[in-house]
Amino acid sequence: MLSHDQLLEQVNATIAAIEYPVCPEGLYEPIEYALSIGGKRIRPVMLLLAAQALGADIKKAMTAAVGLETYHNYTLLHDDLMDRADVRRGMPTVHRKWDSNTAILSGDSMLVLACQQILSTELPNVHEAMSLFVKTALEIGEGQQYDMNFETRTDVTQDEYIEMIRLKTSVLIACAAKMGAILADAPAEVADQLYKFGEQVGLAFQLQDDLLDVYGNPDVFGKRIGGDILCNKKTFLAINAFQLADDRQRAELDHWGSLTDFNEQEKIAAVTEIYNQLDIKTITSEKINYYFIEAQHTLDAVEMSEEGKQLLRDFANSLLGRDA
């Protein structure tokens, strides 16, 4: 069986070999650009790891895997536009390199391309896989709407936030794991267990992303540090800070959240200092570890080869920066 790094190489090679139409000018170039600037390729690699662990031909599964990656990047084009983000993976976002209309139209076309790629997969149960994808895509839209709604609320709870990131981020990773099982014609119980595993890994991964947005290295993270703070995102860190803050700290958080004209570095520094005072980094790390352990327990119960399980464990470890 191939490791996650070997599968990543194959995914990247497949994406690089795609020949997009030249015309109409301006539609496909941003798509090729968005897919060419890399990323962890979590969704396609997860699909391929699950598929190969259950005996599927990964060459035939590759089309569906690339379809999920195409869809994921479609969501990033639109997310970056809505968040007014300038950088993605260390490179200018599509709406900055081109314009907003291009990000919308090229993104919409990526959604259609993703559907084509999944439907053209030459493995069993393609329509079942497509039904899962459609359900997942709708859930991701729901998650994005919750995220937008939370921006104007000050009473978002931890449970609400976890459900939002489950929809916005985790369900696509879960979809990838389950789709690999579906395309391998695995029993429904196995497919459902892998979905749960992917969901728990996704929750841990998104919480880690929240943490890195404040405490990460921008050269490694690929995005500017403090972006969530500047946008008043209701992240796990922000929610816990507001709940644990004393009157003075809460007043300062409210002050920075209400400003429309501010020095960006001052705001990031001030909010981060409150996080430090409340030990929010440790609280978030403990929650990440909780979901990581739950994912490991779920995977242990799946009926598949031990080699296949270990490769999935190794992949989860790599995503969360763990050595074992």
C-alpha positions in Angstrom: 0.0 0.0 0.0 1.1 3.6 -0.6 1.8 6.1 2.1 0.0 9.4 2.3 3.1 11.2 1.0 3.2 8.8 -2.0 -0.5 9.3 -2.7 0.0 13.1 -2.4 2.6 12.9 -5.1 0.2 11.1 -7.4 -2.6 13.6 -6.7 -0.4 16.5 -7.5 0.9 14.8 -10.6 -2.7 14.1 -11.8 -3.8 17.7 -11.1 -0.7 19.1 -12.9 -1.5 17.0 -16.0 -5.1 18.3 -16.4 -5.5 20.2 -19.6 -8.1 22.9 -19.3 -9.7 24.7 -22.3 -8.0 27.9 -23.5 -11.3 29.6 -24.3 -13.1 31.5 -23.1 -10.2 33.5 -21.9 -10.1 34.2 -18.2 -12.3 31.4 -17.0 -10.0 28.4 -16.7 -6.7 30.1 -16.0 -7.7 31.0 -12.4 -8.9 27.4 -11.9 -5.6 26.1 -13.0 -3.8 28.7 -10.8 -5.9 27.9 -7.7 -5.2 24.1 -8.0 -1.5 24.6 -8.8 -0.5 26.5 -5.7 -0.6 23.3 -3.6 -2.0 22.6 -0.2 -2.2 19.5 1.9 -4.7 17.8 -0.4 -6.3 16.3 2.7 -9.6 15.3 1.0 -8.2 13.4 -2.0 -5.5 11.7 0.0 -8.1 10.7 2.7 -10.3 9.2 -0.1 -7.4 7.3 -1.6 -6.2 6.0 1.7 -9.7 4.6 2.6 -10.2 3.2 -0.9 -6.9 1.4 -1.0 -7.3 0.0 2.5 -10.5 -1.6 1.4 -9.1 -3.0 -1.8 -10.1 -0.5 -4.5 -8.0 0.4 -7.5 -6.6 3.8 -6.5 -5.9 4.7 -10.2 -9.7 4.4 -10.8 -10.5 6.2 -7.5 -8.2 9.2 -8.5 -10.9 10.9 -10.6 -13.2 11.2 -7.6 -10.3 12.2 -5.4 -9.4 15.1 -7.7 -13.1 16.0 -7.9 -13.2 16.5 -4.1 -10.0 18.6 -4.3 -11.5 20.7 -7.1 -14.7 21.3 -5.1 -12.6 22.2 -2.0 -10.7 24.8 -3.9 -14.0 26.2 -5.3 -15.1 26.8 -1.7 -11.8 28.6 -1.0 -12.2 31.0 -3.9 -15.5 32.1 -2.5 -14.4 32.0 1.1 -11.4 34.2 0.3 -13.7 36.7 -1.5 -16.2 36.8 1.4 -13.3 37.2 3.9 -11.5 39.7 1.8 -8.4 37.6 2.2 -5.3 38.7 0.3 -3.2 35.5 0.6 -3.8 31.8 0.3 -1.0 29.3 0.7 1.5 32.2 0.5 0.2 33.3 -2.9 -2.3 36.1 -3.9 -5.9 34.9 -3.8 -7.8 34.7 -7.0 -10.0 37.8 -6.4 -6.8 39.7 -5.7 -4.8 38.4 -8.7 -7.8 38.8 -11.0 -11.0 40.3 -9.6 -14.2 39.4 -7.6 -16.3 38.5 -10.6 -13.6 36.1 -11.8 -13.4 34.4 -8.4 -17.2 33.9 -8.5 -17.4 32.6 -12.0 -14.3 30.4 -12.0 -15.4 29.1 -8.6 -18.8 28.2 -9.9 -17.2 26.4 -12.9 -15.0 24.4 -10.4 -18.2 23.1 -8.7 -19.4 21.8 -12.1 -16.0 20.3 -12.9 -16.0 18.5 -9.5 -19.4 16.9 -10.3 -18.1 15.8 -13.7 -15.0 14.3 -12.2 -16.9 12.3 -9.5 -19.5 11.0 -12.0 -16.9 9.8 -14.4 -15.2 7.6 -11.8 -15.0 4.0 -13.1 -15.7 2.2 -9.8 -18.9 0.8 -8.3 -21.5 2.9 -6.5 -20.7 6.1 -8.3 -24.3 7.4 -7.9 -24.2 6.7 -4.2 -20.9 8.5 -4.0 -22.4 11.5 -5.9 -25.4 11.5 -3.5 -23.0 11.8 -0.6 -21.2 14.6 -2.3 -24.4 16.6 -2.9 -25.5 16.2 0.7 -22.0 17.3 1.8 -22.0 20.3 -0.5 -25.3 21.5 0.9 -24.0 21.1 4.5 -20.9 23.1 3.7 -23.1 25.9 2.5 -25.1 25.8 5.8 -21.8 25.9 7.7 -20.7 29.0 5.8 -24.0 30.7 6.5 -23.7 30.0 10.2 -20.1 31.4 10.1 -21.4 34.6 8.5 -24.3 34.8 11.0 -21.9 34.4 14.0 -19.9 37.5 12.9 -22.7 39.8 14.2 -23.4 37.8 17.4 -21.7 38.0 20.8 -23.5 35.0 22.4 -22.2 32.2 20.2 -21.7 29.0 22.3 -19.0 26.4 22.0 -21.6 23.8 20.9 -22.8 26.1 18.1 -19.3 26.8 17.0 -18.4 23.1 16.9 -21.5 22.4 14.8 -20.6 25.2 12.5 -17.0 23.9 11.8 -18.4 20.3 11.6 -20.5 21.5 8.7 -18.1 23.9 7.1 -14.9 21.8 7.3 -15.3 18.4 8.9 -18.0 16.9 6.7 -15.9 17.2 3.5 -13.1 15.2 5.1 -15.6 12.8 6.4 -17.2 12.6 2.9 -13.7 11.8 1.5 -13.2 8.9 3.9 -16.7 7.5 3.3 -16.5 8.0 -0.5 -13.4 5.9 -0.6 -15.2 3.1 1.2 -18.3 3.5 -1.1 -16.1 3.3 -4.2 -14.4 0.2 -2.7 -17.9 -1.4 -2.3 -17.3 -1.8 1.5 -20.1 -2.6 3.9 -22.2 0.3 5.0 -21.1 0.0 8.6 -17.4 0.4 7.5 -18.3 3.4 5.4 -20.2 5.0 8.3 -17.3 4.4 10.7 -14.8 6.0 8.3 -17.2 8.9 8.0 -17.1 9.4 11.7 -13.3 9.0 11.8 -13.0 11.7 9.1 -15.4 14.0 10.9 -13.4 13.8 14.1 -10.1 14.4 12.4 -11.7 17.3 10.6 -12.8 18.9 13.9 -9.3 18.5 15.3 -7.8 19.9 12.2 -10.1 23.0 12.1 -9.5 23.8 15.7 -5.8 23.6 15.0 -6.3 25.9 12.1 -8.0 28.4 14.5 -5.0 28.0 16.9 -2.4 28.6 14.1 -4.2 31.7 12.9 -3.2 33.3 16.2 -0.1 31.4 17.2 1.3 30.0 13.9 4.3 30.8 11.8 3.0 32.7 8.7 5.7 31.2 6.5 4.4 27.7 7.4 0.7 28.6 7.8 0.5 30.1 4.4 -1.9 32.9 5.5 -1.3 36.0 7.5 -1.5 35.6 11.3 -4.4 37.2 13.0 -6.8 37.2 10.1 -9.6 35.8 12.3 -9.1 38.5 14.9 -9.2 41.2 12.3 -12.5 39.8 10.9 -14.0 39.3 14.3 -14.4 35.6 13.6 -16.2 33.7 16.3 -13.5 31.0 16.6 -13.1 28.5 19.5 -10.4 30.9 20.9 -12.6 34.0 20.7 -15.7 32.3 22.2 -13.7 30.9 25.2 -11.9 34.2 25.7 -15.2 36.1 25.9 -16.7 33.5 28.3 -13.7 33.5 30.6 -12.8 37.2 30.5 -13.3 39.5 33.5 -15.1 42.8 33.1 -12.0 44.6 32.0 -11.0 42.0 29.5 -14.5 41.7 28.1 -14.7 45.5 27.7 -11.5 45.5 25.8 -12.6 42.6 23.5 -15.9 44.5 22.9 -13.9 47.7 22.1 -11.7 46.1 19.5 -14.7 44.2 18.0 -16.7 47.3 17.5 -14.0 49.4 15.8 -14.2 49.9 12.0 -11.1 52.0 11.8 -8.0 50.6 13.6 -4.4 49.7 13.4 -4.3 46.0 12.4 -1.2 45.0 14.3 -2.4 46.8 17.5 -5.7 44.9 17.3 -4.0 41.5 16.8 -1.5 42.2 19.6 -4.2 43.4 22.1 -6.6 40.5 21.5 -3.7 37.9 21.5 -2.5 39.3 24.9 -6.0 38.7 26.4 -5.8 35.1 25.0 -2.5 34.7 26.7 -3.8 36.0 30.0 -6.6 33.5 29.9 -4.5 30.6 28.7 -6.7 30.1 25.6 -3.9 28.3 23.8 -3.9 25.4 26.3 -7.7 25.2 26.3 -7.8 24.9 22.5 -5.0 22.4 22.5 -6.9 20.2 24.9 -10.0 20.2 22.7 -7.9 19.4 19.7 -6.4 16.4 21.6 -9.9 15.2 22.6 -11.1 14.9 19.0 -7.8 13.4 17.9 -8.1 10.6 20.5 -11.8 10.1 19.6 -10.8 9.6 15.9 -8.2 7.0 16.9 -10.8 5.1 18.9 -13.2 5.2 16.0 -10.6 3.9 13.5 -9.6 1.1 15.9 -13.1 -0.3 15.5 -13.1 -0.4 11.7 -12.9 -3.8 10.1 -10.0 -3.4 7.6 -6.4 -4.5 7.4 -4.0 -3.3 10.1 -1.8 -1.9 7.4 -4.6 0.2 6.1 -5.5 1.5 9.5 -1.9 2.4 10.2 -1.7 4.4 7.1 -4.8 6.3 8.1 -3.4 6.9 11.6 -0.1 8.1 10.1 -2.1 10.6 7.9 -4.1 11.9 10.9 -0.8 12.3 12.8 0.8 14.2 10.0 -2.2 16.6 9.7 -2.0 17.5 13.4 1.8 17.6 13.6 2.2 14.5 15.8 5.1 12.1 15.7 3.1 9.0 16.7 
